[in-house]
Amino acid sequence: RRNGIIKKAREISILCEAQVSVVIFSSSGKMSEYCSPSSSLPKILERYQQNSGQKLWEPKHETLSAEIDRVKKENDNMQIELRHLKGEDLNSLNPKELIPIEDALQIGLTCVREKQMEIWKMHKKNERLLEEENKQLTY
């Protein structure tokens, strides 16, 4: 029956050029859905909310949705910045945008060299200690 309802929704969508969305939950909790190819469930629900005047989403949910969109956008920007720092997609940048990337790379290079020097000094110190210990053992 579920497949029959979804088939009818698909037929109505095609034959009547209507935007159709069907969501079915079985008694076991399994969800089945169909949405017209030219639309999406959120768009249909928003249109229903506008036409019926009923609030489907509480303001709290709208705030969370806006926060999710903001975080996704911030994540996308960080992904782009990371690609730039890796040296990818640099052709699209102008010289003013390249300067902060160059500065960040210079700072990173300085930090790496300082860490290398610290490890090298520690290695030399351990080497001297081992030589001294070896001299004492041979004495």
SVG drawing of the C-alpha trace seen along z (x, -y; Angstrom):
<svg xmlns="http://www.w3.org/2000/svg" viewBox="-5 -44 95 47">
<polyline fill="none" stroke="black" stroke-width="0.4" points="0.0,0.0 2.8,-2.3 4.4,-1.9 0.9,-2.5 0.5,-5.8 4.0,-6.9 3.3,-5.8 0.0,-7.9 1.9,-10.9 4.4,-10.5 1.6,-10.3 -0.1,-13.4 3.1,-15.3 3.7,-14.4 0.1,-14.5 -1.0,-17.7 2.3,-19.4 1.8,-19.8 4.4,-20.0 3.7,-16.9 5.4,-15.6 4.4,-12.5 6.0,-11.3 4.9,-8.0 5.9,-6.4 5.1,-2.7 4.1,-1.2 7.6,0.1 8.9,-3.5 10.3,-3.1 10.0,-6.3 9.2,-6.5 9.0,-9.7 8.4,-11.1 9.0,-14.7 8.4,-16.2 11.6,-16.5 11.2,-20.2 10.9,-20.9 12.0,-19.9 10.3,-19.0 11.4,-22.2 10.2,-24.4 6.8,-22.6 6.5,-22.9 7.4,-26.6 4.8,-27.2 2.2,-25.3 3.1,-27.5 2.6,-30.7 -0.7,-29.6 -2.2,-28.1 -1.0,-30.6 0.1,-27.9 3.5,-28.0 5.3,-24.6 8.5,-25.8 8.9,-27.5 11.2,-30.6 13.8,-28.5 14.0,-26.1 14.4,-29.0 17.2,-30.4 18.9,-26.9 18.4,-26.7 20.0,-30.1 22.9,-29.1 23.4,-25.9 23.5,-27.9 26.0,-30.3 28.3,-27.4 28.1,-25.7 29.1,-29.0 31.9,-29.5 33.1,-25.9 33.0,-26.5 35.1,-29.6 37.6,-27.7 37.8,-24.9 38.6,-27.5 41.2,-29.2 42.8,-25.8 43.0,-25.0 44.7,-28.4 47.2,-27.7 48.0,-24.4 48.7,-26.3 45.6,-25.3 43.2,-27.6 45.6,-30.6 44.9,-31.8 41.5,-33.3 43.2,-35.5 44.4,-39.0 47.7,-40.3 46.0,-41.9 44.5,-38.5 47.9,-36.7 49.7,-38.9 48.0,-37.5 48.5,-33.9 52.2,-34.6 52.4,-36.1 50.7,-33.0 53.1,-30.7 56.1,-32.7 54.9,-32.5 54.3,-28.8 57.8,-28.3 59.4,-30.2 57.6,-28.0 58.7,-24.9 62.3,-26.0 62.2,-26.9 60.8,-23.5 63.5,-21.9 66.2,-23.9 64.8,-22.9 64.8,-19.2 68.3,-19.5 69.6,-21.2 68.0,-18.6 69.5,-15.8 73.0,-17.4 72.5,-17.7 71.5,-14.1 74.5,-13.1 76.9,-15.0 75.4,-13.4 75.8,-10.0 79.4,-10.7 80.1,-11.8 78.4,-8.7 80.4,-6.5 83.7,-8.2 82.8,-7.6 81.9,-3.9 85.1,-3.4 87.1,-5.0"/>
</svg>
